[in-house]
Amino acid sequence: MFERLLILLPMVALTLQGQTPLSIQDAIRTAWSGQAGLQAGAARVDQARAQAAAQARLWLPAVTLGMGYIRTDEPMQAFGTRLDEARITQADFLPANLNRPAAVSGTGATLTLSQPLYAGGRLDATRRAGQAMAGAEAASQEQRKQQAALAITQVYFGAQMAEQGVRYAEDSLKQAVATDAFVQARSDGERTQAYRAQCEVGLLEARARVASARSGLALLVGVDVAAAPLSTPLDAPAAVAATESGQRQDLAAMRQQATAAQEGVKAAQASLKPEVGVQLTAGTLRQAWDVGGNWTTLSVGAKWTFSFADGQRINAARAEARAAELAVHWQEAVADREVQEARRAVQTAQAKIAFARTAVTASESVRAIRTARHREGLLPLVEVLDAETSLTGSRTLLLASQLDLRLGEAQQALALGQPIEDVKE
């Protein structure tokens, strides 16, 4: 008995988990934390920030450690090796030893510290460009999260619309079955059977839409929510109506990219200027652990490297900066239009909902009246079927309009740079 309980416990847990209500806010937050696509975006943000941190440290000294073993009988290197090992004697200056030295060997190490002092502004420009690109990637990630929230809103309430469609289809089928049973003994029974078959097909299609919407929701959220009740009603008002403009993250990302491009121009121009640096080297070369020489070298120098391609690189950087600036202007114009379109969509959906609700109420009343009169023999069957068709169309219009309103409000929030469904970090 105890073993059976152990077997059933995971099934009970899964059942209870599947029955946990899922609000639209919980669905969005779950996607933000667990969706693989958004996690990949977060990794890109980490990469951009790490890259920016590396570029910010270019002004720090570079340390080079070298170790090696040498064995040579080349005259100049052999003399130099003995000199570095601090074991030159008078005999080493004899012509025979200089011309034909015996092979000499040693083990050595060097430690070099290189510190840039001036690079024409290239290091500062590179640092600022890296910071701007990291900011652009972070803003892009926020935009991706809002786009994911919009997609989740669409499938979440699309699933609710599909489920309500199933209930409407079941109601239509129930009515068709009742009508078919009533007219079985009449000559127009074939017509009711055909209408009943249409209702059965409609119910199957409605259930298929529910399954498709549920699978899409599970994909976007990142966890299986196929059995979770959706607790945020389709016809409920949005958590917060977006009316004022906020910070659009796509625009913020593009502005940061434009800043990075401008810094790229400065970095390219810096390539035409000299570089100044200081270098400190400490070395040792030893024949044995207790036999060898040590030395240090301090040097300060400047170098000026010029390439005929540098001018074209600067032109390319300027063109990239110009393109980034124009892209910002274009996106600003697109954003303004998206706000206007979203507001029109919301207003249109609100008007359609008012009309559709009136149509549903009237169609339900007409269906009830015609059904009753048909059973009294006062109306032909075609009048009942027409009323059913009209009611189905009115219900479909109402559901579609409610979904349009909810999605329009979400699209308006995205266009204004406001959090969708008021979901924040």
VOPADREN-366234 format. One record per residue (C-alpha): residue number from 1; x, y, z; residue in three letters. Coordinates in steps of 0.001 Angstrom, whole numbers, plus 500000, padded with zeros to 6 digits. Layout:
% residues N
<pt num="NUM" u="X" v="Y" w="Z" residu="ala"/>
...
This chain:
% residues 425
<pt num="1" u="500000" v="500000" w="500000" residu="met"/>
<pt num="2" u="502847" v="502384" w="500891" residu="phe"/>
<pt num="3" u="504604" v="501653" w="497594" residu="glu"/>
<pt num="4" u="501432" v="502538" w="495677" residu="arg"/>
<pt num="5" u="501255" v="505855" w="497506" residu="leu"/>
<pt num="6" u="504859" v="506602" w="496525" residu="leu"/>
<pt num="7" u="503976" v="505911" w="492889" residu="ile"/>
<pt num="8" u="500899" v="508138" w="493020" residu="leu"/>
<pt num="9" u="502540" v="511081" w="494778" residu="leu"/>
<pt num="10" u="504346" v="512467" w="491677" residu="pro"/>
<pt num="11" u="501128" v="512168" w="489669" residu="met"/>
<pt num="12" u="499204" v="514049" w="492360" residu="val"/>
<pt num="13" u="501894" v="516721" w="492487" residu="ala"/>
<pt num="14" u="501776" v="517177" w="488719" residu="leu"/>
<pt num="15" u="498009" v="517378" w="488821" residu="thr"/>
<pt num="16" u="498068" v="520018" w="491518" residu="leu"/>
<pt num="17" u="500765" v="521918" w="489654" residu="gln"/>
<pt num="18" u="498733" v="521860" w="486474" residu="gly"/>
<pt num="19" u="495684" v="523219" w="488326" residu="gln"/>
<pt num="20" u="497550" v="526229" w="489758" residu="thr"/>
<pt num="21" u="495966" v="529366" w="488291" residu="pro"/>
<pt num="22" u="498222" v="531326" w="485955" residu="leu"/>
<pt num="23" u="497744" v="535085" w="485653" residu="ser"/>
<pt num="24" u="499058" v="537077" w="482737" residu="ile"/>
<pt num="25" u="501554" v="538771" w="485068" residu="gln"/>
<pt num="26" u="502854" v="535413" w="486333" residu="asp"/>
<pt num="27" u="503142" v="534132" w="482771" residu="ala"/>
<pt num="28" u="505255" v="537121" w="481742" residu="ile"/>
<pt num="29" u="507516" v="536940" w="484793" residu="arg"/>
<pt num="30" u="508000" v="533207" w="484332" residu="thr"/>
<pt num="31" u="509053" v="533777" w="480730" residu="ala"/>
<pt num="32" u="511477" v="536503" w="481737" residu="trp"/>
<pt num="33" u="513220" v="534175" w="484161" residu="ser"/>
<pt num="34" u="513001" v="530847" w="482358" residu="gly"/>
<pt num="35" u="512598" v="531282" w="478607" residu="gln"/>
<pt num="36" u="515688" v="530040" w="476769" residu="ala"/>
<pt num="37" u="515548" v="532807" w="474179" residu="gly"/>
<pt num="38" u="515595" v="535543" w="476819" residu="leu"/>
<pt num="39" u="518311" v="533734" w="478758" residu="gln"/>
<pt num="40" u="520416" v="533792" w="475599" residu="ala"/>
<pt num="41" u="519813" v="537540" w="475389" residu="gly"/>
<pt num="42" u="520904" v="537950" w="479015" residu="ala"/>
<pt num="43" u="524108" v="536082" w="478177" residu="ala"/>
<pt num="44" u="524738" v="538555" w="475339" residu="arg"/>
<pt num="45" u="524319" v="541401" w="477824" residu="val"/>
<pt num="46" u="526879" v="539772" w="480126" residu="asp"/>
<pt num="47" u="529243" v="539382" w="477173" residu="gln"/>
<pt num="48" u="528866" v="543047" w="476181" residu="ala"/>
<pt num="49" u="529464" v="544216" w="479746" residu="arg"/>
<pt num="50" u="532530" v="542019" w="480097" residu="ala"/>
<pt num="51" u="533838" v="543358" w="476790" residu="gln"/>
<pt num="52" u="533248" v="546920" w="477982" residu="ala"/>
<pt num="53" u="535078" v="546174" w="481229" residu="ala"/>
<pt num="54" u="538016" v="544812" w="479224" residu="ala"/>
<pt num="55" u="538116" v="547920" w="477029" residu="gln"/>
<pt num="56" u="537996" v="550134" w="480110" residu="ala"/>
<pt num="57" u="541223" v="548494" w="481317" residu="arg"/>
<pt num="58" u="543277" v="549073" w="478179" residu="leu"/>
<pt num="59" u="545111" v="551956" w="479933" residu="trp"/>
<pt num="60" u="546389" v="549587" w="482633" residu="leu"/>
<pt num="61" u="549921" v="548176" w="482285" residu="pro"/>
<pt num="62" u="550496" v="544934" w="480421" residu="ala"/>
<pt num="63" u="552741" v="542329" w="482020" residu="val"/>
<pt num="64" u="554711" v="539861" w="479892" residu="thr"/>
<pt num="65" u="556542" v="536926" w="481471" residu="leu"/>
<pt num="66" u="558971" v="534970" w="479331" residu="gly"/>
<pt num="67" u="560986" v="531860" w="480184" residu="met"/>
<pt num="68" u="563297" v="529765" w="478045" residu="gly"/>
<pt num="69" u="566388" v="527654" w="477581" residu="tyr"/>
<pt num="70" u="569198" v="528483" w="475148" residu="ile"/>
<pt num="71" u="572165" v="526522" w="473829" residu="arg"/>
<pt num="72" u="574319" v="527995" w="471076" residu="thr"/>
<pt num="73" u="577830" v="528102" w="469648" residu="asp"/>
<pt num="74" u="577169" v="531034" w="467324" residu="glu"/>
<pt num="75" u="580043" v="533383" w="468210" residu="pro"/>
<pt num="76" u="578097" v="536571" w="468969" residu="met"/>
<pt num="77" u="575263" v="534806" w="470836" residu="gln"/>
<pt num="78" u="577704" v="532609" w="472737" residu="ala"/>
<pt num="79" u="579640" v="535676" w="473943" residu="phe"/>
<pt num="80" u="576431" v="537515" w="474775" residu="gly"/>
<pt num="81" u="575047" v="534516" w="476639" residu="thr"/>
<pt num="82" u="578175" v="534240" w="478779" residu="arg"/>
<pt num="83" u="578008" v="537972" w="479382" residu="leu"/>
<pt num="84" u="574340" v="537789" w="480463" residu="asp"/>
<pt num="85" u="575268" v="534921" w="482771" residu="glu"/>
<pt num="86" u="577953" v="537165" w="484325" residu="ala"/>
<pt num="87" u="580759" v="534684" w="483775" residu="arg"/>
<pt num="88" u="583030" v="536463" w="481318" residu="ile"/>
<pt num="89" u="586766" v="535848" w="481958" residu="thr"/>
<pt num="90" u="589955" v="537091" w="480340" residu="gln"/>
<pt num="91" u="590154" v="533898" w="478302" residu="ala"/>
<pt num="92" u="586863" v="534710" w="476585" residu="asp"/>
<pt num="93" u="588595" v="537592" w="474782" residu="phe"/>
<pt num="94" u="591158" v="535352" w="473110" residu="leu"/>
<pt num="95" u="590648" v="535353" w="469322" residu="pro"/>
<pt num="96" u="590379" v="531555" w="469187" residu="ala"/>
<pt num="97" u="587639" v="531530" w="471835" residu="asn"/>
<pt num="98" u="585834" v="534412" w="470177" residu="leu"/>
<pt num="99" u="585969" v="532897" w="466703" residu="asn"/>
<pt num="100" u="585224" v="529319" w="467655" residu="arg"/>
<pt num="101" u="583535" v="529306" w="471042" residu="pro"/>
<pt num="102" u="582421" v="526173" w="472788" residu="ala"/>
<pt num="103" u="578659" v="525681" w="473008" residu="ala"/>
<pt num="104" u="577179" v="527603" w="475883" residu="val"/>
<pt num="105" u="573767" v="527052" w="477499" residu="ser"/>
<pt num="106" u="571581" v="528728" w="480033" residu="gly"/>
<pt num="107" u="568082" v="529129" w="481403" residu="thr"/>
<pt num="108" u="566549" v="532552" w="481686" residu="gly"/>
<pt num="109" u="563430" v="534557" w="482388" residu="ala"/>
<pt num="110" u="562227" v="538090" w="481675" residu="thr"/>
<pt num="111" u="559444" v="540155" w="483173" residu="leu"/>
<pt num="112" u="558323" v="543172" w="481131" residu="thr"/>
<pt num="113" u="555894" v="545857" w="482264" residu="leu"/>
<pt num="114" u="554468" v="548035" w="479460" residu="ser"/>
<pt num="115" u="552448" v="551137" w="480324" residu="gln"/>
<pt num="116" u="550780" v="553285" w="477636" residu="pro"/>
<pt num="117" u="551037" v="556988" w="478385" residu="leu"/>
<pt num="118" u="549341" v="558498" w="475367" residu="tyr"/>
<pt num="119" u="547508" v="556959" w="472400" residu="ala"/>
<pt num="120" u="545934" v="559981" w="470770" residu="gly"/>
<pt num="121" u="542621" v="559473" w="472604" residu="gly"/>
<pt num="122" u="542086" v="556005" w="471157" residu="arg"/>
<pt num="123" u="541907" v="554281" w="474548" residu="leu"/>
<pt num="124" u="539322" v="556691" w="475955" residu="asp"/>
<pt num="125" u="537230" v="556501" w="472794" residu="ala"/>
<pt num="126" u="537365" v="552706" w="472844" residu="thr"/>
<pt num="127" u="536316" v="552681" w="476498" residu="arg"/>
<pt num="128" u="533335" v="554967" w="475858" residu="arg"/>
<pt num="129" u="532330" v="552963" w="472797" residu="ala"/>
<pt num="130" u="532388" v="549749" w="474822" residu="gly"/>
<pt num="131" u="530224" v="551280" w="477537" residu="gln"/>
<pt num="132" u="527756" v="552519" w="474931" residu="ala"/>
<pt num="133" u="527533" v="549111" w="473264" residu="met"/>
<pt num="134" u="526986" v="547433" w="476636" residu="ala"/>
<pt num="135" u="524185" v="549897" w="477323" residu="gly"/>
<pt num="136" u="522729" v="549240" w="473888" residu="ala"/>
<pt num="137" u="522714" v="545485" w="474483" residu="glu"/>
<pt num="138" u="521075" v="545932" w="477895" residu="ala"/>
<pt num="139" u="518391" v="548143" w="476356" residu="ala"/>
<pt num="140" u="517889" v="545615" w="473554" residu="ser"/>
<pt num="141" u="517385" v="542909" w="476151" residu="gln"/>
<pt num="142" u="514706" v="544999" w="477858" residu="glu"/>
<pt num="143" u="513036" v="545464" w="474481" residu="gln"/>
<pt num="144" u="513189" v="541716" w="473851" residu="arg"/>
<pt num="145" u="511511" v="541148" w="477207" residu="lys"/>
<pt num="146" u="508722" v="543552" w="476327" residu="gln"/>
<pt num="147" u="508279" v="541905" w="472940" residu="gln"/>
<pt num="148" u="508081" v="538546" w="474696" residu="ala"/>
<pt num="149" u="505462" v="540036" w="477026" residu="ala"/>
<pt num="150" u="503476" v="541196" w="473992" residu="leu"/>
<pt num="151" u="503679" v="537741" w="472409" residu="ala"/>
<pt num="152" u="502619" v="536097" w="475680" residu="ile"/>
<pt num="153" u="499702" v="538510" w="475961" residu="thr"/>
<pt num="154" u="498628" v="537511" w="472481" residu="gln"/>
<pt num="155" u="498717" v="533752" w="473062" residu="val"/>
<pt num="156" u="497440" v="533995" w="476659" residu="tyr"/>
<pt num="157" u="494278" v="535816" w="475725" residu="phe"/>
<pt num="158" u="494165" v="534000" w="472407" residu="gly"/>
<pt num="159" u="493891" v="530793" w="474415" residu="ala"/>
<pt num="160" u="491081" v="532310" w="476459" residu="gln"/>
<pt num="161" u="489331" v="533382" w="473284" residu="met"/>
<pt num="162" u="489708" v="529843" w="471925" residu="ala"/>
<pt num="163" u="488359" v="528330" w="475150" residu="glu"/>
<pt num="164" u="485379" v="530668" w="475101" residu="gln"/>
<pt num="165" u="484929" v="529682" w="471473" residu="gly"/>
<pt num="166" u="484741" v="526059" w="472587" residu="val"/>
<pt num="167" u="481992" v="526946" w="475053" residu="arg"/>
<pt num="168" u="480095" v="528822" w="472353" residu="tyr"/>
<pt num="169" u="480564" v="525889" w="469975" residu="ala"/>
<pt num="170" u="479279" v="523492" w="472640" residu="glu"/>
<pt num="171" u="476246" v="525725" w="473136" residu="asp"/>
<pt num="172" u="475579" v="525811" w="469393" residu="ser"/>
<pt num="173" u="475950" v="522051" w="469179" residu="leu"/>
<pt num="174" u="473600" v="521574" w="472137" residu="lys"/>
<pt num="175" u="471033" v="523764" w="470418" residu="gln"/>
<pt num="176" u="471533" v="521905" w="467138" residu="ala"/>
<pt num="177" u="471056" v="518540" w="468867" residu="val"/>
<pt num="178" u="467853" v="519759" w="470503" residu="ala"/>
<pt num="179" u="466521" v="521144" w="467233" residu="thr"/>
<pt num="180" u="467470" v="517984" w="465374" residu="asp"/>
<pt num="181" u="465665" v="515836" w="467937" residu="ala"/>
<pt num="182" u="462575" v="518026" w="467649" residu="phe"/>
<pt num="183" u="462330" v="517809" w="463846" residu="val"/>
<pt num="184" u="463368" v="514174" w="463371" residu="gln"/>
<pt num="185" u="459835" v="513266" w="462345" residu="ala"/>
<pt num="186" u="459541" v="516158" w="459881" residu="arg"/>
<pt num="187" u="460579" v="516433" w="456269" residu="ser"/>
<pt num="188" u="463335" v="518976" w="456955" residu="asp"/>
<pt num="189" u="465231" v="516714" w="459384" residu="gly"/>
<pt num="190" u="468106" v="516365" w="456929" residu="glu"/>
<pt num="191" u="468751" v="520078" w="457154" residu="arg"/>
<pt num="192" u="469053" v="519972" w="460949" residu="thr"/>
<pt num="193" u="471365" v="516980" w="460706" residu="gln"/>
<pt num="194" u="473605" v="518918" w="458321" residu="ala"/>
<pt num="195" u="473645" v="521900" w="460671" residu="tyr"/>
<pt num="196" u="474409" v="519613" w="463609" residu="arg"/>
<pt num="197" u="477342" v="518135" w="461683" residu="ala"/>
<pt num="198" u="478619" v="521644" w="461022" residu="gln"/>
<pt num="199" u="478411" v="522408" w="464727" residu="cys"/>
<pt num="200" u="480325" v="519245" w="465593" residu="glu"/>
<pt num="201" u="483057" v="520181" w="463131" residu="val"/>
<pt num="202" u="483134" v="523690" w="464576" residu="gly"/>
<pt num="203" u="483581" v="522271" w="468065" residu="leu"/>
<pt num="204" u="486508" v="520126" w="466924" residu="leu"/>
<pt num="205" u="488140" v="523119" w="465276" residu="glu"/>
<pt num="206" u="487637" v="525219" w="468404" residu="ala"/>
<pt num="207" u="489310" v="522565" w="470555" residu="arg"/>
<pt num="208" u="492209" v="522386" w="468109" residu="ala"/>
<pt num="209" u="492659" v="526142" w="468415" residu="arg"/>
<pt num="210" u="492772" v="525814" w="472194" residu="val"/>
<pt num="211" u="495478" v="523143" w="471987" residu="ala"/>
<pt num="212" u="497509" v="525248" w="469559" residu="ser"/>
<pt num="213" u="497227" v="528362" w="471721" residu="ala"/>
<pt num="214" u="498158" v="526422" w="474855" residu="arg"/>
<pt num="215" u="501250" v="524914" w="473225" residu="ser"/>
<pt num="216" u="502304" v="528363" w="472008" residu="gly"/>
<pt num="217" u="501881" v="529755" w="475516" residu="leu"/>
<pt num="218" u="503992" v="526954" w="476982" residu="ala"/>
<pt num="219" u="506718" v="527655" w="474420" residu="leu"/>
<pt num="220" u="506848" v="531362" w="475215" residu="leu"/>
<pt num="221" u="506585" v="530982" w="478983" residu="val"/>
<pt num="222" u="509237" v="528276" w="479057" residu="gly"/>
<pt num="223" u="507304" v="525821" w="481257" residu="val"/>
<pt num="224" u="504393" v="523489" w="480649" residu="asp"/>
<pt num="225" u="501176" v="525396" w="481315" residu="val"/>
<pt num="226" u="498901" v="523211" w="479220" residu="ala"/>
<pt num="227" u="496589" v="522452" w="482146" residu="ala"/>
<pt num="228" u="496884" v="525682" w="484143" residu="ala"/>
<pt num="229" u="493680" v="527725" w="484442" residu="pro"/>
<pt num="230" u="494151" v="531214" w="483027" residu="leu"/>
<pt num="231" u="493042" v="533490" w="485840" residu="ser"/>
<pt num="232" u="493184" v="536883" w="484097" residu="thr"/>
<pt num="233" u="489888" v="537332" w="482204" residu="pro"/>
<pt num="234" u="489982" v="538395" w="478587" residu="leu"/>
<pt num="235" u="487405" v="541119" w="479139" residu="asp"/>
<pt num="236" u="489078" v="542500" w="482283" residu="ala"/>
<pt num="237" u="490717" v="545919" w="481898" residu="pro"/>
<pt num="238" u="494472" v="546027" w="481548" residu="ala"/>
<pt num="239" u="496406" v="546361" w="484804" residu="ala"/>
<pt num="240" u="497458" v="549926" w="483948" residu="val"/>
<pt num="241" u="496324" v="551826" w="480887" residu="ala"/>
<pt num="242" u="499337" v="553269" w="479083" residu="ala"/>
<pt num="243" u="498699" v="556909" w="478273" residu="thr"/>
<pt num="244" u="502049" v="558679" w="478654" residu="glu"/>
<pt num="245" u="505302" v="558032" w="476843" residu="ser"/>
<pt num="246" u="508090" v="556322" w="478721" residu="gly"/>
<pt num="247" u="511523" v="555151" w="477677" residu="gln"/>
<pt num="248" u="511342" v="552980" w="474578" residu="arg"/>
<pt num="249" u="514164" v="550506" w="474894" residu="gln"/>
<pt num="250" u="514605" v="550027" w="471156" residu="asp"/>
<pt num="251" u="515214" v="553766" w="470778" residu="leu"/>
<pt num="252" u="517540" v="553746" w="473776" residu="ala"/>
<pt num="253" u="519527" v="550896" w="472222" residu="ala"/>
<pt num="254" u="519832" v="552678" w="468878" residu="met"/>
<pt num="255" u="520937" v="555920" w="470527" residu="arg"/>
<pt num="256" u="523607" v="554035" w="472439" residu="gln"/>
<pt num="257" u="524731" v="552409" w="469199" residu="gln"/>
<pt num="258" u="524955" v="555858" w="467602" residu="ala"/>
<pt num="259" u="527101" v="557026" w="470525" residu="thr"/>
<pt num="260" u="529367" v="554010" w="470093" residu="ala"/>
<pt num="261" u="529698" v="554793" w="466373" residu="ala"/>
<pt num="262" u="530714" v="558396" w="467153" residu="gln"/>
<pt num="263" u="533358" v="557108" w="469542" residu="glu"/>
<pt num="264" u="534497" v="554763" w="466792" residu="gly"/>
<pt num="265" u="535230" v="557802" w="464629" residu="val"/>
<pt num="266" u="537386" v="559268" w="467399" residu="lys"/>
<pt num="267" u="539231" v="555977" w="467809" residu="ala"/>
<pt num="268" u="539886" v="555821" w="464060" residu="ala"/>
<pt num="269" u="541164" v="559401" w="464036" residu="gln"/>
<pt num="270" u="543464" v="558577" w="466954" residu="ala"/>
<pt num="271" u="545273" v="556069" w="464738" residu="ser"/>
<pt num="272" u="546875" v="559061" w="462954" residu="leu"/>
<pt num="273" u="548475" v="560291" w="466186" residu="lys"/>
<pt num="274" u="551656" v="559024" w="467866" residu="pro"/>
<pt num="275" u="551680" v="556591" w="470769" residu="glu"/>
<pt num="276" u="553849" v="557151" w="473831" residu="val"/>
<pt num="277" u="554654" v="554491" w="476381" residu="gly"/>
<pt num="278" u="557063" v="553341" w="479029" residu="val"/>
<pt num="279" u="558558" v="549859" w="479363" residu="gln"/>
<pt num="280" u="560361" v="548277" w="482280" residu="leu"/>
<pt num="281" u="562064" v="544915" w="481862" residu="thr"/>
<pt num="282" u="563802" v="542729" w="484443" residu="ala"/>
<pt num="283" u="565681" v="539654" w="483272" residu="gly"/>
<pt num="284" u="567984" v="536885" w="484311" residu="thr"/>
<pt num="285" u="570061" v="534253" w="482512" residu="leu"/>
<pt num="286" u="571668" v="531527" w="484553" residu="arg"/>
<pt num="287" u="574058" v="528644" w="483918" residu="gln"/>
<pt num="288" u="573077" v="527169" w="487254" residu="ala"/>
<pt num="289" u="570843" v="528184" w="490117" residu="trp"/>
<pt num="290" u="573660" v="530044" w="491838" residu="asp"/>
<pt num="291" u="575527" v="531121" w="488710" residu="val"/>
<pt num="292" u="574065" v="533782" w="486460" residu="gly"/>
<pt num="293" u="573385" v="537419" w="485801" residu="gly"/>
<pt num="294" u="570479" v="539808" w="486367" residu="asn"/>
<pt num="295" u="569602" v="543072" w="484611" residu="trp"/>
<pt num="296" u="566895" v="545711" w="484285" residu="thr"/>
<pt num="297" u="565929" v="548012" w="481441" residu="thr"/>
<pt num="298" u="563780" v="551150" w="481544" residu="leu"/>
<pt num="299" u="562759" v="552801" w="478300" residu="ser"/>
<pt num="300" u="560381" v="555570" w="477311" residu="val"/>
<pt num="301" u="559549" v="555925" w="473663" residu="gly"/>
<pt num="302" u="557098" v="557058" w="471046" residu="ala"/>
<pt num="303" u="556032" v="555514" w="467793" residu="lys"/>
<pt num="304" u="554003" v="556856" w="464940" residu="trp"/>
<pt num="305" u="552547" v="554327" w="462561" residu="thr"/>
<pt num="306" u="550913" v="555549" w="459384" residu="phe"/>
<pt num="307" u="549043" v="553475" w="456851" residu="ser"/>
<pt num="308" u="547499" v="554631" w="453598" residu="phe"/>
<pt num="309" u="544384" v="552694" w="454656" residu="ala"/>
<pt num="310" u="543868" v="554818" w="457793" residu="asp"/>
<pt num="311" u="542097" v="557580" w="455888" residu="gly"/>
<pt num="312" u="539587" v="555123" w="454443" residu="gln"/>
<pt num="313" u="539032" v="553589" w="457867" residu="arg"/>
<pt num="314" u="538128" v="557014" w="459191" residu="ile"/>
<pt num="315" u="535724" v="557550" w="456299" residu="asn"/>
<pt num="316" u="534148" v="554167" w="457004" residu="ala"/>
<pt num="317" u="533746" v="555039" w="460696" residu="ala"/>
<pt num="318" u="532120" v="558354" w="459793" residu="arg"/>
<pt num="319" u="529714" v="556621" w="457421" residu="ala"/>
<pt num="320" u="528796" v="554122" w="460144" residu="glu"/>
<pt num="321" u="528151" v="556961" w="462587" residu="ala"/>
<pt num="322" u="526005" v="558764" w="460040" residu="arg"/>
<pt num="323" u="524027" v="555603" w="459355" residu="ala"/>
<pt num="324" u="523461" v="555066" w="463076" residu="ala"/>
<pt num="325" u="522253" v="558646" w="463484" residu="glu"/>
<pt num="326" u="519832" v="558358" w="460559" residu="leu"/>
<pt num="327" u="518593" v="555020" w="461898" residu="ala"/>
<pt num="328" u="517703" v="556744" w="465176" residu="val"/>
<pt num="329" u="515715" v="559419" w="463322" residu="his"/>
<pt num="330" u="513914" v="556765" w="461299" residu="trp"/>
<pt num="331" u="513053" v="554703" w="464347" residu="gln"/>
<pt num="332" u="511732" v="557795" w="466124" residu="glu"/>
<pt num="333" u="509380" v="558400" w="463213" residu="ala"/>
<pt num="334" u="508346" v="554740" w="463248" residu="val"/>
<pt num="335" u="507725" v="554930" w="466989" residu="ala"/>
<pt num="336" u="505451" v="557954" w="466604" residu="asp"/>
<pt num="337" u="503409" v="556146" w="463977" residu="arg"/>
<pt num="338" u="503199" v="552991" w="466126" residu="glu"/>
<pt num="339" u="501744" v="555052" w="468982" residu="val"/>
<pt num="340" u="499108" v="556543" w="466697" residu="gln"/>
<pt num="341" u="498233" v="553166" w="465187" residu="glu"/>
<pt num="342" u="497973" v="551530" w="468615" residu="ala"/>
<pt num="343" u="495650" v="554245" w="469891" residu="arg"/>
<pt num="344" u="493422" v="553928" w="466841" residu="arg"/>
<pt num="345" u="493347" v="550156" w="467284" residu="ala"/>
<pt num="346" u="492259" v="550538" w="470923" residu="val"/>
<pt num="347" u="489519" v="553019" w="470034" residu="gln"/>
<pt num="348" u="488284" v="550813" w="467185" residu="thr"/>
<pt num="349" u="488236" v="547709" w="469376" residu="ala"/>
<pt num="350" u="486269" v="549530" w="472091" residu="gln"/>
<pt num="351" u="483659" v="550604" w="469571" residu="ala"/>
<pt num="352" u="483444" v="547082" w="468129" residu="lys"/>
<pt num="353" u="482978" v="545574" w="471592" residu="ile"/>
<pt num="354" u="480036" v="547854" w="472312" residu="ala"/>
<pt num="355" u="478450" v="546920" w="468996" residu="phe"/>
<pt num="356" u="479199" v="543211" w="469409" residu="ala"/>
<pt num="357" u="477691" v="543039" w="472903" residu="arg"/>
<pt num="358" u="474507" v="544621" w="471615" residu="thr"/>
<pt num="359" u="474498" v="542185" w="468707" residu="ala"/>
<pt num="360" u="475026" v="539165" w="471009" residu="val"/>
<pt num="361" u="472204" v="540208" w="473332" residu="thr"/>
<pt num="362" u="469862" v="540769" w="470401" residu="ala"/>
<pt num="363" u="470897" v="537528" w="468673" residu="ser"/>
<pt num="364" u="470363" v="535474" w="471826" residu="glu"/>
<pt num="365" u="466904" v="536981" w="472207" residu="ser"/>
<pt num="366" u="466048" v="536334" w="468557" residu="val"/>
<pt num="367" u="467239" v="532731" w="468817" residu="arg"/>
<pt num="368" u="465118" v="532085" w="471896" residu="ala"/>
<pt num="369" u="462029" v="533650" w="470310" residu="ile"/>
<pt num="370" u="462417" v="531871" w="466978" residu="arg"/>
<pt num="371" u="463128" v="528530" w="468615" residu="thr"/>
<pt num="372" u="459990" v="528812" w="470714" residu="ala"/>
<pt num="373" u="457842" v="529859" w="467744" residu="arg"/>
<pt num="374" u="459304" v="527085" w="465605" residu="his"/>
<pt num="375" u="458295" v="524512" w="468174" residu="arg"/>
<pt num="376" u="454839" v="525988" w="468160" residu="glu"/>
<pt num="377" u="454770" v="525595" w="464398" residu="gly"/>
<pt num="378" u="454675" v="529340" w="463749" residu="leu"/>
<pt num="379" u="458079" v="529675" w="462003" residu="leu"/>
<pt num="380" u="459951" v="527495" w="459503" residu="pro"/>
<pt num="381" u="463216" v="525822" w="460477" residu="leu"/>
<pt num="382" u="465265" v="528113" w="458271" residu="val"/>
<pt num="383" u="464423" v="531039" w="460545" residu="glu"/>
<pt num="384" u="465887" v="529155" w="463527" residu="val"/>
<pt num="385" u="469040" v="528251" w="461626" residu="leu"/>
<pt num="386" u="469468" v="531849" w="460504" residu="asp"/>
<pt num="387" u="469192" v="532975" w="464123" residu="ala"/>
<pt num="388" u="471846" v="530427" w="465130" residu="glu"/>
<pt num="389" u="474174" v="531655" w="462395" residu="thr"/>
<pt num="390" u="473639" v="535268" w="463409" residu="ser"/>
<pt num="391" u="474373" v="534473" w="467055" residu="leu"/>
<pt num="392" u="477534" v="532595" w="466134" residu="thr"/>
<pt num="393" u="478760" v="535554" w="464112" residu="gly"/>
<pt num="394" u="477964" v="538010" w="466912" residu="ser"/>
<pt num="395" u="479783" v="535909" w="469477" residu="arg"/>
<pt num="396" u="482791" v="535549" w="467193" residu="thr"/>
<pt num="397" u="482861" v="539312" w="466668" residu="leu"/>
<pt num="398" u="482684" v="539938" w="470421" residu="leu"/>
<pt num="399" u="485554" v="537562" w="471204" residu="leu"/>
<pt num="400" u="487693" v="538927" w="468396" residu="ala"/>
<pt num="401" u="487000" v="542514" w="469472" residu="ser"/>
<pt num="402" u="487878" v="541755" w="473102" residu="gln"/>
<pt num="403" u="491122" v="540165" w="471977" residu="leu"/>
<pt num="404" u="491840" v="543141" w="469699" residu="asp"/>
<pt num="405" u="491330" v="545514" w="472609" residu="leu"/>
<pt num="406" u="493637" v="543589" w="474912" residu="arg"/>
<pt num="407" u="496338" v="543286" w="472282" residu="leu"/>
<pt num="408" u="495856" v="546912" w="471264" residu="gly"/>
<pt num="409" u="496428" v="548007" w="474851" residu="glu"/>
<pt num="410" u="499554" v="545852" w="475031" residu="ala"/>
<pt num="411" u="500789" v="547227" w="471707" residu="gln"/>
<pt num="412" u="500098" v="550751" w="472909" residu="gln"/>
<pt num="413" u="502115" v="550124" w="476076" residu="ala"/>
<pt num="414" u="504997" v="548788" w="473974" residu="leu"/>
<pt num="415" u="504820" v="551756" w="471612" residu="ala"/>
<pt num="416" u="504840" v="554217" w="474515" residu="leu"/>
<pt num="417" u="507677" v="552476" w="476329" residu="gly"/>
<pt num="418" u="505455" v="551442" w="479246" residu="gln"/>
<pt num="419" u="505508" v="547978" w="480896" residu="pro"/>
<pt num="420" u="502987" v="545618" w="479333" residu="ile"/>
<pt num="421" u="500307" v="544542" w="481823" residu="glu"/>
<pt num="422" u="502246" v="546674" w="484344" residu="asp"/>
<pt num="423" u="504770" v="543867" w="484790" residu="val"/>
<pt num="424" u="508085" v="545195" w="486082" residu="lys"/>
<pt num="425" u="511220" v="543621" w="487417" residu="glu"/>
